Amino acid sequence: LPGLKVAPGSSYTLQVVAESPHSPGTGALAARTIQVQVQPAATLTSVTSSPLVAVRGRQVTLVADVTSSLSQARSSSGAASPTGTASPTGTVTFADDGATIAECAAQPVHRGLATCLVTYATASAHAITAQYSGDERDAGSMSPAITLKVD
């Protein structure tokens, strides 16, 4: 069979025909049409904060990093992998203790990264997560929670 190149998130129709090598040109012995759906690529999402320990009344930057199994490691600039595979797109929604942070819902992913700025008025600890929506070729994923301490 010749090489078959497929794209995640796409569907294809394949037709397989079997002919006898002993009687070429006599027609198909069997034929079958198969629908194939290529599943989106797996992703990993992680979340970090800067600073790691926040101060009441000061902005904290939340950053989600989304990596696709289709991509090799991105450069530090977030550029496409050496193979030319584009970084994931879509959106990330940040949550605090399981509740969506209003100003951090559906943040766009650019070069595999999404950011959001938040400010906390009181001292406390927060379990922050990032939920990646997925796109036409990459599956959605959820980050593990990090604990953001606010002093």
Disulfide bonds with the S-S distance in Angstrom:
Cys104-Cys116 1.84
